[in-house]
Amino acid sequence: TPKEPKFFPLLNNLSDTLLKTATLLEESLSHHTPQEREDYNRRIKELERLGDTFNHTINNELATTFITPFDREDINRLAVSLDDVIDRINGCAKRIYLYDPRPIGAAGVELAKIIRICSHHIVEAVSMIEDIHANATKIRKSCRELHSLENQADDVYEKFVQELFVKEKDFAELIKSKEIMQDLEKATDAAEFVGKVIKGMVVKYI
């Protein structure tokens, strides 16, 4: 019996939504007025809801499809991990809008860039799992890149925190900056976890 291929377009749609969300977040950091931040928060929220729709569709299909290309648990774990990165990005945008901090500094811009680059690697890896045997080497490379980028993000965040408590004298701005940067760093953690899920699938299925 042929295995249903419909899960691959759905996962690709979910990863594409992640990339669009990450791209908007990076772009938003060069816009500092409350109105601009509200607009980016709204647009990212719309993508987050679209991601939820794809995730729910995948869950519904898993419940009704007799034979799936991978174990149901693996497909669900991948979909949930992708959606989690989108949720993290949405949380960053929401906090920036609600807190309305000073313009995000270079460290925040760097973390947003890392999130966007991670999203590119995720899109590439997800697009290759349909033929996981032929693409195993390339998929592993994308997963290694995600791990390396997460380490890079840790370094950026740690240096930021060290400098923050020395340079920032406004307590309110200190709290705002720290929480926003923490959200950005957690988004890179979530992106790396996607890589771990995909790498686990490579180990399991080849």
Buried (B, 14 or more C-beta within 10 A) or exposed (E): EEEBEBBBEBBBBBBBBBBBBBBBBBEBBEEBEEEEBBBBBEBBBEBBEBBBEBBEBBBEBBEEBEEBBBEBEBBBBBBBBBBBBBBBBBBBBBBBBEBEBEEBBEBBBBBBBBBBBBBBBBBBBBBBBBEBEEBBEEBBBBBEBBBBBBEBBBEBBEEBBEEBEEEBEEEEBBEBBBBBBBBBBBBBBBBBBBBBBBBBBBEEBE
